Amino acid sequence: MKAVLTVVGKDAVGILAKVSTECAKYNVNILDVSQSILQDMFCMIMIGDVDKLNIPFGDFSDAMAKLGKEIGMDVHVMHEDLFNSMHRI
């Protein structure tokens, strides 16, 4: 299974490193990353493989949101199934 992670906030050094380190801590394999800087706003979407996640998915989502608060960013994690359901016509 996959998860979609979004990260948005004021640009700063090390955002990608901090988010990817936290993912590695929970055994999430990052499959794809897209990021851009819009003026001084950092915007990133990551796709992660959560098949080998070492904690419950809800706890992972909460941990990533907590990391977001610590680094002054808005970090959301959405399971691939929910993401696909939301975008089905």
Biopython code that builds the backbone (N, CA, C, O; Angstrom):
import numpy as np
from Bio.PDB.StructureBuilder import StructureBuilder

atoms = [
    (1, "MET", "N", (0.831, -1.181, 0.000)),
    (1, "MET", "CA", (0.000, 0.000, 0.000)),
    (1, "MET", "C", (0.877, 1.247, 0.000)),
    (1, "MET", "O", (2.031, 1.223, 0.428)),
    (2, "LYS", "N", (0.304, 2.315, -0.484)),
    (2, "LYS", "CA", (1.031, 3.571, -0.556)),
    (2, "LYS", "C", (0.304, 4.648, 0.237)),
    (2, "LYS", "O", (-0.882, 4.538, 0.547)),
    (3, "ALA", "N", (1.064, 5.693, 0.553)),
    (3, "ALA", "CA", (0.503, 6.862, 1.225)),
    (3, "ALA", "C", (0.959, 8.097, 0.465)),
    (3, "ALA", "O", (2.028, 8.111, -0.145)),
    (4, "VAL", "N", (0.131, 9.129, 0.510)),
    (4, "VAL", "CA", (0.456, 10.418, -0.077)),
    (4, "VAL", "C", (0.757, 11.369, 1.073)),
    (4, "VAL", "O", (-0.082, 11.575, 1.951)),
    (5, "LEU", "N", (1.954, 11.947, 1.068)),
    (5, "LEU", "CA", (2.355, 12.910, 2.093)),
    (5, "LEU", "C", (2.454, 14.283, 1.439)),
    (5, "LEU", "O", (3.063, 14.423, 0.379)),
    (6, "THR", "N", (1.867, 15.283, 2.055)),
    (6, "THR", "CA", (2.010, 16.649, 1.560)),
    (6, "THR", "C", (2.660, 17.494, 2.647)),
    (6, "THR", "O", (2.380, 17.338, 3.836)),
    (7, "VAL", "N", (3.531, 18.387, 2.209)),
    (7, "VAL", "CA", (4.254, 19.273, 3.124)),
    (7, "VAL", "C", (4.185, 20.677, 2.538)),
    (7, "VAL", "O", (4.596, 20.905, 1.400)),
    (8, "VAL", "N", (3.664, 21.612, 3.318)),
    (8, "VAL", "CA", (3.521, 22.995, 2.857)),
    (8, "VAL", "C", (3.909, 23.937, 3.989)),
    (8, "VAL", "O", (3.539, 23.722, 5.143)),
    (9, "GLY", "N", (4.653, 24.977, 3.650)),
    (9, "GLY", "CA", (5.018, 25.982, 4.639)),
    (9, "GLY", "C", (6.118, 26.882, 4.122)),
    (9, "GLY", "O", (6.531, 26.783, 2.967)),
    (10, "LYS", "N", (6.578, 27.748, 4.977)),
    (10, "LYS", "CA", (7.645, 28.675, 4.614)),
    (10, "LYS", "C", (8.927, 27.899, 4.343)),
    (10, "LYS", "O", (9.299, 27.013, 5.113)),
    (11, "ASP", "N", (9.597, 28.234, 3.253)),
    (11, "ASP", "CA", (10.812, 27.524, 2.860)),
    (11, "ASP", "C", (11.914, 27.687, 3.914)),
    (11, "ASP", "O", (12.077, 28.751, 4.511)),
    (12, "ALA", "N", (12.653, 26.612, 4.119)),
    (12, "ALA", "CA", (13.786, 26.602, 5.051)),
    (12, "ALA", "C", (14.731, 25.479, 4.633)),
    (12, "ALA", "O", (14.354, 24.595, 3.864)),
    (13, "VAL", "N", (15.925, 25.520, 5.129)),
    (13, "VAL", "CA", (16.923, 24.488, 4.841)),
    (13, "VAL", "C", (16.549, 23.190, 5.565)),
    (13, "VAL", "O", (16.180, 23.217, 6.739)),
    (14, "GLY", "N", (16.645, 22.056, 4.866)),
    (14, "GLY", "CA", (16.530, 20.753, 5.503)),
    (14, "GLY", "C", (15.151, 20.148, 5.606)),
    (14, "GLY", "O", (14.985, 19.130, 6.278)),
    (15, "ILE", "N", (14.150, 20.735, 4.965)),
    (15, "ILE", "CA", (12.793, 20.191, 5.094)),
    (15, "ILE", "C", (12.725, 18.770, 4.545)),
    (15, "ILE", "O", (12.245, 17.864, 5.226)),
    (16, "LEU", "N", (13.197, 18.573, 3.333)),
    (16, "LEU", "CA", (13.164, 17.246, 2.725)),
    (16, "LEU", "C", (13.928, 16.238, 3.581)),
    (16, "LEU", "O", (13.476, 15.106, 3.756)),
    (17, "ALA", "N", (15.067, 16.635, 4.107)),
    (17, "ALA", "CA", (15.869, 15.746, 4.953)),
    (17, "ALA", "C", (15.114, 15.353, 6.219)),
    (17, "ALA", "O", (15.129, 14.186, 6.609)),
    (18, "LYS", "N", (14.465, 16.300, 6.854)),
    (18, "LYS", "CA", (13.743, 16.008, 8.102)),
    (18, "LYS", "C", (12.554, 15.088, 7.850)),
    (18, "LYS", "O", (12.323, 14.146, 8.608)),
    (19, "VAL", "N", (11.804, 15.358, 6.790)),
    (19, "VAL", "CA", (10.631, 14.536, 6.484)),
    (19, "VAL", "C", (11.066, 13.129, 6.071)),
    (19, "VAL", "O", (10.470, 12.150, 6.521)),
    (20, "SER", "N", (12.083, 13.011, 5.232)),
    (20, "SER", "CA", (12.520, 11.690, 4.790)),
    (20, "SER", "C", (13.149, 10.900, 5.943)),
    (20, "SER", "O", (12.996, 9.680, 6.005)),
    (21, "THR", "N", (13.846, 11.570, 6.843)),
    (21, "THR", "CA", (14.401, 10.893, 8.022)),
    (21, "THR", "C", (13.289, 10.334, 8.901)),
    (21, "THR", "O", (13.394, 9.216, 9.407)),
    (22, "GLU", "N", (12.233, 11.106, 9.081)),
    (22, "GLU", "CA", (11.098, 10.638, 9.891)),
    (22, "GLU", "C", (10.423, 9.443, 9.210)),
    (22, "GLU", "O", (10.019, 8.495, 9.884)),
    (23, "CYS", "N", (10.300, 9.483, 7.888)),
    (23, "CYS", "CA", (9.723, 8.353, 7.156)),
    (23, "CYS", "C", (10.576, 7.100, 7.363)),
    (23, "CYS", "O", (10.040, 6.019, 7.608)),
    (24, "ALA", "N", (11.887, 7.241, 7.268)),
    (24, "ALA", "CA", (12.793, 6.105, 7.441)),
    (24, "ALA", "C", (12.667, 5.513, 8.845)),
    (24, "ALA", "O", (12.763, 4.299, 9.024)),
    (25, "LYS", "N", (12.454, 6.365, 9.826)),
    (25, "LYS", "CA", (12.301, 5.922, 11.215)),
    (25, "LYS", "C", (11.148, 4.923, 11.355)),
    (25, "LYS", "O", (11.198, 4.019, 12.189)),
    (26, "TYR", "N", (10.113, 5.095, 10.532)),
    (26, "TYR", "CA", (8.930, 4.229, 10.595)),
    (26, "TYR", "C", (8.907, 3.216, 9.453)),
    (26, "TYR", "O", (7.879, 2.593, 9.190)),
    (27, "ASN", "N", (10.047, 3.055, 8.775)),
    (27, "ASN", "CA", (10.218, 2.061, 7.714)),
    (27, "ASN", "C", (9.350, 2.335, 6.483)),
    (27, "ASN", "O", (8.875, 1.403, 5.835)),
    (28, "VAL", "N", (9.148, 3.602, 6.169)),
    (28, "VAL", "CA", (8.419, 4.001, 4.967)),
    (28, "VAL", "C", (9.431, 4.227, 3.847)),
    (28, "VAL", "O", (10.376, 5.004, 3.994)),
    (29, "ASN", "N", (9.221, 3.543, 2.735)),
    (29, "ASN", "CA", (10.095, 3.687, 1.576)),
    (29, "ASN", "C", (9.537, 4.784, 0.667)),
    (29, "ASN", "O", (8.416, 4.664, 0.171)),
    (30, "ILE", "N", (10.294, 5.832, 0.449)),
    (30, "ILE", "CA", (9.847, 6.934, -0.402)),
    (30, "ILE", "C", (10.029, 6.521, -1.859)),
    (30, "ILE", "O", (11.135, 6.211, -2.301)),
    (31, "LEU", "N", (8.920, 6.525, -2.594)),
    (31, "LEU", "CA", (8.918, 6.083, -3.983)),
    (31, "LEU", "C", (9.045, 7.234, -4.969)),
    (31, "LEU", "O", (9.646, 7.083, -6.033)),
    (32, "ASP", "N", (8.485, 8.373, -4.620)),
    (32, "ASP", "CA", (8.498, 9.509, -5.543)),
    (32, "ASP", "C", (8.359, 10.798, -4.748)),
    (32, "ASP", "O", (7.700, 10.838, -3.709)),
    (33, "VAL", "N", (8.994, 11.852, -5.254)),
    (33, "VAL", "CA", (8.940, 13.164, -4.598)),
    (33, "VAL", "C", (8.810, 14.235, -5.667)),
    (33, "VAL", "O", (9.487, 14.200, -6.695)),
    (34, "SER", "N", (7.932, 15.180, -5.403)),
    (34, "SER", "CA", (7.839, 16.375, -6.240)),
    (34, "SER", "C", (7.816, 17.565, -5.288)),
    (34, "SER", "O", (7.028, 17.602, -4.343)),
    (35, "GLN", "N", (8.677, 18.525, -5.543)),
    (35, "GLN", "CA", (8.690, 19.701, -4.682)),
    (35, "GLN", "C", (8.911, 20.943, -5.519)),
    (35, "GLN", "O", (9.513, 20.896, -6.592)),
    (36, "SER", "N", (8.417, 22.042, -5.010)),
    (36, "SER", "CA", (8.658, 23.330, -5.666)),
    (36, "SER", "C", (8.611, 24.423, -4.613)),
    (36, "SER", "O", (8.055, 24.256, -3.528)),
    (37, "ILE", "N", (9.203, 25.530, -4.968)),
    (37, "ILE", "CA", (9.182, 26.707, -4.118)),
    (37, "ILE", "C", (8.361, 27.751, -4.867)),
    (37, "ILE", "O", (8.707, 28.129, -5.986)),
    (38, "LEU", "N", (7.292, 28.208, -4.263)),
    (38, "LEU", "CA", (6.445, 29.243, -4.843)),
    (38, "LEU", "C", (6.646, 30.500, -4.012)),
    (38, "LEU", "O", (6.126, 30.612, -2.902)),
    (39, "GLN", "N", (7.408, 31.449, -4.561)),
    (39, "GLN", "CA", (7.882, 32.619, -3.832)),
    (39, "GLN", "C", (8.666, 32.110, -2.627)),
    (39, "GLN", "O", (9.751, 31.561, -2.817)),
    (40, "ASP", "N", (8.179, 32.260, -1.407)),
    (40, "ASP", "CA", (8.924, 31.719, -0.260)),
    (40, "ASP", "C", (8.188, 30.544, 0.394)),
    (40, "ASP", "O", (8.482, 30.183, 1.534)),
    (41, "MET", "N", (7.226, 29.947, -0.335)),
    (41, "MET", "CA", (6.465, 28.808, 0.181)),
    (41, "MET", "C", (7.000, 27.502, -0.401)),
    (41, "MET", "O", (7.141, 27.358, -1.615)),
    (42, "PHE", "N", (7.292, 26.562, 0.482)),
    (42, "PHE", "CA", (7.765, 25.239, 0.107)),
    (42, "PHE", "C", (6.558, 24.331, -0.048)),
    (42, "PHE", "O", (5.705, 24.282, 0.837)),
    (43, "CYS", "N", (6.474, 23.612, -1.160)),
    (43, "CYS", "CA", (5.363, 22.689, -1.422)),
    (43, "CYS", "C", (5.942, 21.358, -1.888)),
    (43, "CYS", "O", (6.710, 21.314, -2.850)),
    (44, "MET", "N", (5.575, 20.272, -1.207)),
    (44, "MET", "CA", (6.110, 18.962, -1.569)),
    (44, "MET", "C", (5.020, 17.904, -1.472)),
    (44, "MET", "O", (4.181, 17.923, -0.571)),
    (45, "ILE", "N", (5.057, 16.981, -2.429)),
    (45, "ILE", "CA", (4.211, 15.795, -2.402)),
    (45, "ILE", "C", (5.139, 14.597, -2.482)),
    (45, "ILE", "O", (6.016, 14.529, -3.342)),
    (46, "MET", "N", (4.933, 13.656, -1.575)),
    (46, "MET", "CA", (5.721, 12.425, -1.571)),
    (46, "MET", "C", (4.770, 11.235, -1.653)),
    (46, "MET", "O", (3.675, 11.257, -1.091)),
    (47, "ILE", "N", (5.205, 10.205, -2.358)),
    (47, "ILE", "CA", (4.496, 8.933, -2.359)),
    (47, "ILE", "C", (5.388, 7.956, -1.606)),
    (47, "ILE", "O", (6.559, 7.788, -1.943)),
    (48, "GLY", "N", (4.831, 7.317, -0.591)),
    (48, "GLY", "CA", (5.616, 6.375, 0.206)),
    (48, "GLY", "C", (4.960, 5.013, 0.269)),
    (48, "GLY", "O", (3.736, 4.908, 0.347)),
    (49, "ASP", "N", (5.768, 3.977, 0.237)),
    (49, "ASP", "CA", (5.300, 2.603, 0.396)),
    (49, "ASP", "C", (5.204, 2.327, 1.899)),
    (49, "ASP", "O", (6.210, 2.376, 2.607)),
    (50, "VAL", "N", (4.002, 2.040, 2.380)),
    (50, "VAL", "CA", (3.788, 1.823, 3.815)),
    (50, "VAL", "C", (3.515, 0.349, 4.144)),
    (50, "VAL", "O", (3.002, 0.039, 5.220)),
    (51, "ASP", "N", (3.856, -0.554, 3.223)),
    (51, "ASP", "CA", (3.643, -1.984, 3.469)),
    (51, "ASP", "C", (4.428, -2.495, 4.674)),
    (51, "ASP", "O", (3.970, -3.398, 5.373)),
    (52, "LYS", "N", (5.601, -1.929, 4.920)),
    (52, "LYS", "CA", (6.445, -2.397, 6.025)),
    (52, "LYS", "C", (6.458, -1.413, 7.193)),
    (52, "LYS", "O", (7.384, -1.408, 8.004)),
    (53, "LEU", "N", (5.427, -0.586, 7.267)),
    (53, "LEU", "CA", (5.299, 0.383, 8.348)),
    (53, "LEU", "C", (5.389, -0.334, 9.693)),
    (53, "LEU", "O", (4.737, -1.359, 9.889)),
    (54, "ASN", "N", (6.189, 0.195, 10.623)),
    (54, "ASN", "CA", (6.413, -0.493, 11.896)),
    (54, "ASN", "C", (5.542, 0.031, 13.042)),
    (54, "ASN", "O", (5.749, -0.337, 14.198)),
    (55, "ILE", "N", (4.577, 0.884, 12.723)),
    (55, "ILE", "CA", (3.572, 1.345, 13.682)),
    (55, "ILE", "C", (2.239, 1.401, 12.935)),
    (55, "ILE", "O", (2.233, 1.357, 11.704)),
    (56, "PRO", "N", (1.107, 1.496, 13.644)),
    (56, "PRO", "CA", (-0.172, 1.628, 12.951)),
    (56, "PRO", "C", (-0.208, 2.894, 12.076)),
    (56, "PRO", "O", (0.418, 3.903, 12.401)),
    (57, "PHE", "N", (-0.944, 2.821, 10.974)),
    (57, "PHE", "CA", (-0.983, 3.923, 10.022)),
    (57, "PHE", "C", (-1.419, 5.236, 10.680)),
    (57, "PHE", "O", (-0.839, 6.288, 10.411)),
    (58, "GLY", "N", (-2.425, 5.177, 11.527)),
    (58, "GLY", "CA", (-2.902, 6.389, 12.218)),
    (58, "GLY", "C", (-1.824, 7.024, 13.080)),
    (58, "GLY", "O", (-1.721, 8.249, 13.158)),
    (59, "ASP", "N", (-1.026, 6.193, 13.724)),
    (59, "ASP", "CA", (0.077, 6.702, 14.547)),
    (59, "ASP", "C", (1.144, 7.359, 13.676)),
    (59, "ASP", "O", (1.724, 8.376, 14.056)),
    (60, "PHE", "N", (1.401, 6.771, 12.503)),
    (60, "PHE", "CA", (2.357, 7.368, 11.568)),
    (60, "PHE", "C", (1.864, 8.735, 11.112)),
    (60, "PHE", "O", (2.630, 9.698, 11.073)),
    (61, "SER", "N", (0.596, 8.813, 10.773)),
    (61, "SER", "CA", (0.011, 10.088, 10.347)),
    (61, "SER", "C", (0.139, 11.134, 11.453)),
    (61, "SER", "O", (0.495, 12.283, 11.190)),
    (62, "ASP", "N", (-0.150, 10.732, 12.682)),
    (62, "ASP", "CA", (-0.029, 11.649, 13.825)),
    (62, "ASP", "C", (1.425, 12.081, 14.038)),
    (62, "ASP", "O", (1.689, 13.246, 14.336)),
    (63, "ALA", "N", (2.363, 11.149, 13.888)),
    (63, "ALA", "CA", (3.788, 11.466, 14.069)),
    (63, "ALA", "C", (4.253, 12.466, 13.016)),
    (63, "ALA", "O", (5.043, 13.361, 13.317)),
    (64, "MET", "N", (3.773, 12.321, 11.796)),
    (64, "MET", "CA", (4.173, 13.244, 10.734)),
    (64, "MET", "C", (3.555, 14.625, 10.964)),
    (64, "MET", "O", (4.203, 15.641, 10.710)),
    (65, "ALA", "N", (2.320, 14.670, 11.438)),
    (65, "ALA", "CA", (1.693, 15.959, 11.762)),
    (65, "ALA", "C", (2.452, 16.646, 12.894)),
    (65, "ALA", "O", (2.638, 17.863, 12.878)),
    (66, "LYS", "N", (2.891, 15.856, 13.879)),
    (66, "LYS", "CA", (3.678, 16.404, 14.988)),
    (66, "LYS", "C", (5.002, 16.957, 14.476)),
    (66, "LYS", "O", (5.419, 18.041, 14.882)),
    (67, "LEU", "N", (5.662, 16.224, 13.592)),
    (67, "LEU", "CA", (6.899, 16.718, 12.996)),
    (67, "LEU", "C", (6.638, 18.046, 12.289)),
    (67, "LEU", "O", (7.425, 18.985, 12.410)),
    (68, "GLY", "N", (5.540, 18.117, 11.559)),
    (68, "GLY", "CA", (5.188, 19.350, 10.865)),
    (68, "GLY", "C", (5.118, 20.531, 11.815)),
    (68, "GLY", "O", (5.649, 21.602, 11.521)),
    (69, "LYS", "N", (4.468, 20.342, 12.948)),
    (69, "LYS", "CA", (4.376, 21.429, 13.940)),
    (69, "LYS", "C", (5.753, 21.818, 14.457)),
    (69, "LYS", "O", (6.041, 22.998, 14.655)),
    (70, "GLU", "N", (6.605, 20.812, 14.676)),
    (70, "GLU", "CA", (7.948, 21.075, 15.199)),
    (70, "GLU", "C", (8.799, 21.892, 14.227)),
    (70, "GLU", "O", (9.621, 22.706, 14.647)),
    (71, "ILE", "N", (8.599, 21.670, 12.932)),
    (71, "ILE", "CA", (9.415, 22.376, 11.936)),
    (71, "ILE", "C", (8.666, 23.537, 11.284)),
    (71, "ILE", "O", (9.164, 24.146, 10.337)),
    (72, "GLY", "N", (7.477, 23.840, 11.788)),
    (72, "GLY", "CA", (6.715, 24.982, 11.284)),
    (72, "GLY", "C", (6.096, 24.758, 9.917)),
    (72, "GLY", "O", (5.929, 25.697, 9.139)),
    (73, "MET", "N", (5.756, 23.500, 9.626)),
    (73, "MET", "CA", (5.163, 23.149, 8.339)),
    (73, "MET", "C", (3.821, 22.465, 8.568)),
    (73, "MET", "O", (3.519, 22.022, 9.676)),
    (74, "ASP", "N", (3.026, 22.385, 7.515)),
    (74, "ASP", "CA", (1.773, 21.646, 7.548)),
    (74, "ASP", "C", (2.016, 20.327, 6.834)),
    (74, "ASP", "O", (2.187, 20.307, 5.615)),
    (75, "VAL", "N", (2.035, 19.213, 7.582)),
    (75, "VAL", "CA", (2.316, 17.900, 7.009)),
    (75, "VAL", "C", (1.076, 17.026, 7.169)),
    (75, "VAL", "O", (0.560, 16.846, 8.272)),
    (76, "HIS", "N", (0.610, 16.487, 6.041)),
    (76, "HIS", "CA", (-0.561, 15.592, 6.039)),
    (76, "HIS", "C", (-0.187, 14.276, 5.387)),
    (76, "HIS", "O", (0.583, 14.239, 4.428)),
    (77, "VAL", "N", (-0.743, 13.194, 5.921)),
    (77, "VAL", "CA", (-0.549, 11.859, 5.356)),
    (77, "VAL", "C", (-1.921, 11.285, 5.050)),
    (77, "VAL", "O", (-2.816, 11.296, 5.895)),
    (78, "MET", "N", (-2.076, 10.785, 3.833)),
    (78, "MET", "CA", (-3.344, 10.206, 3.418)),
    (78, "MET", "C", (-3.073, 8.841, 2.781)),
    (78, "MET", "O", (-2.209, 8.713, 1.914)),
    (79, "HIS", "N", (-3.808, 7.841, 3.212)),
    (79, "HIS", "CA", (-3.662, 6.511, 2.639)),
    (79, "HIS", "C", (-4.079, 6.551, 1.171)),
    (79, "HIS", "O", (-5.017, 7.261, 0.808)),
    (80, "GLU", "N", (-3.391, 5.797, 0.337)),
    (80, "GLU", "CA", (-3.664, 5.771, -1.098)),
    (80, "GLU", "C", (-5.130, 5.453, -1.404)),
    (80, "GLU", "O", (-5.707, 6.050, -2.313)),
    (81, "ASP", "N", (-5.738, 4.530, -0.666)),
    (81, "ASP", "CA", (-7.132, 4.162, -0.921)),
    (81, "ASP", "C", (-8.065, 5.357, -0.722)),
    (81, "ASP", "O", (-8.977, 5.577, -1.520)),
    (82, "LEU", "N", (-7.835, 6.120, 0.337)),
    (82, "LEU", "CA", (-8.657, 7.310, 0.589)),
    (82, "LEU", "C", (-8.420, 8.357, -0.495)),
    (82, "LEU", "O", (-9.366, 8.967, -0.992)),
    (83, "PHE", "N", (-7.171, 8.560, -0.857)),
    (83, "PHE", "CA", (-6.826, 9.522, -1.903)),
    (83, "PHE", "C", (-7.525, 9.153, -3.212)),
    (83, "PHE", "O", (-8.115, 10.014, -3.864)),
    (84, "ASN", "N", (-7.460, 7.866, -3.600)),
    (84, "ASN", "CA", (-8.096, 7.429, -4.835)),
    (84, "ASN", "C", (-9.612, 7.566, -4.770)),
    (84, "ASN", "O", (-10.237, 7.944, -5.761)),
    (85, "SER", "N", (-10.210, 7.267, -3.630)),
    (85, "SER", "CA", (-11.661, 7.410, -3.477)),
    (85, "SER", "C", (-12.106, 8.857, -3.619)),
    (85, "SER", "O", (-13.153, 9.139, -4.201)),
    (86, "MET", "N", (-11.318, 9.756, -3.094)),
    (86, "MET", "CA", (-11.663, 11.183, -3.169)),
    (86, "MET", "C", (-11.581, 11.720, -4.591)),
    (86, "MET", "O", (-12.257, 12.692, -4.927)),
    (87, "HIS", "N", (-10.754, 11.091, -5.433)),
    (87, "HIS", "CA", (-10.523, 11.635, -6.774)),
    (87, "HIS", "C", (-11.130, 10.783, -7.880)),
    (87, "HIS", "O", (-10.730, 10.885, -9.040)),
    (88, "ARG", "N", (-12.085, 9.951, -7.523)),
    (88, "ARG", "CA", (-12.787, 9.151, -8.502)),
    (88, "ARG", "C", (-14.008, 9.919, -8.994)),
    (88, "ARG", "O", (-14.707, 10.572, -8.218)),
    (89, "ILE", "N", (-14.242, 9.829, -10.267)),
    (89, "ILE", "CA", (-15.425, 10.513, -10.844)),
    (89, "ILE", "C", (-16.560, 9.529, -10.947)),
    (89, "ILE", "O", (-17.647, 9.885, -11.402)),
]
sb = StructureBuilder()
sb.init_structure("model")
sb.init_model(0)
sb.init_chain("A")
sb.init_seg("    ")
for serial, (resi, resn, name, xyz) in enumerate(atoms, 1):
    if name == "N":
        sb.init_residue(resn, " ", resi, " ")
    sb.init_atom(name, np.array(xyz, "f"), 0.0, 1.0, " ", f" {name:<3s}", serial, name[0])
structure = sb.get_structure()
